[in-house]
Amino acid sequence: MRDFALYTLPNRAAPAAVCASFTAAAPVPVDVVWSMDTSASLTPYQARVGRGSTNFVNRLVAVGADARVAVFQASAATPNLDTPGLTWANVSAGGAANAICNRLTSNSLGTCPLTGSADTENPYPVSGGGEEPVANAIEASTALARRAAMGEVNPDRRFRAGARVVTIGLTDEPGTNDWSRYFATRSAPDTMTPWGTTWNDATMNAIAAWFTRNQVTPYGFYRVNAVICRVSVNELPRCVTSAAGGANAEIVNATDADVAASLTLMADGVAAVASPVRLASTPLPGTLVVRVRSLVVPPSHTDGYAYDPARRALVFYGLRYRPTPGDPITVTYAAN
């Protein structure tokens, strides 16, 4: 008779059962800095993004976000916050989508499609060009953070206390503008370390590291050529955004529906950045059970919760299950 050896599988630790408890707090404020290319070629894309601001606002309203938006001309210069005077659009205020749309469009190139001739706003002027969204995200955020550190009392000239920061860039231009007009000749404003003189992985990571260490989450609408990042500086906006943990959407070939859908997803990202409910470990798929006030909350972007794996964050949509300050939240799941 033939003998058969017995084999046993190696020991594996069973998934850990996790039960996390939270007490709901007031929404964490989030300040969104939008860096808008104002060159003539952006005319149709400005209109598309302006029209999609309705999706952006509606999604943030659905989670009760404490969010506001400032739109800058995407120039590499340091913005003067006092002249002509920066103002923010509050997402929860009436007419927020129109206010943001008005700021996103340049009247010389076309007015906001939501308001037409009633559009009296422009991206906040910054001296220089207007085709360097990554540089502007850094310079505008640095200016606002410095004013906060100096004790600025005007809330329009500073980031709010405790606010999390998100940037959104938009350009149809290659990354050569960001590179030649800023990164190739300048230094990081927080460390005064040169970014680098040659475009390569090290330089890309040095730029992305600014966003990471300053806790700024970048998003962007960019021309996407799907070229390996280290090969071409043309990919700088897209590649830096990805390396810093953000997300990109393609703009040049996008339809109105594509842009609207991307803005909805970016709003979900903003909501996750602002979420105070963050898990200590990653749940195994399908094991999350979320309760608010002892009610089991279904997964839903309409009336329930969504889980953001990049931040291990929970976001609550709608009114039925959304916790109010003081409500108990319990999350159980299996984790490796």
ABEGO torsion letter per residue (X at the ends): XBBBBBBBBBBBBBBBBBBBBBBBBBBBBBBBBBBBBABAAAAAAAAAAAAAAAAAAAAAAAAGBBBBBBBBBBBABBBBAAOAEBBBBBAABBGAAAAAAAAABBAAAEBBAAAEAABABBBBBBBEBGABAAAAAAAAAAAAAAAAAAGBABAAABBBBGBBBBBBBBBABBAAAAAAAAAAABBBAAAGBBAEABBBAAAAAAAAAAAAAAGBBBBBBBBBAGBBAAABAAAAAAAAAAAAGBBBBBAAABBAAAAAAAAAAAAAAAAAAABABBBABBBBBGABBBBBGGBBBBBBAABEBBBBAAAGBBBBBEAAABBBBGBBBBBBBBBX
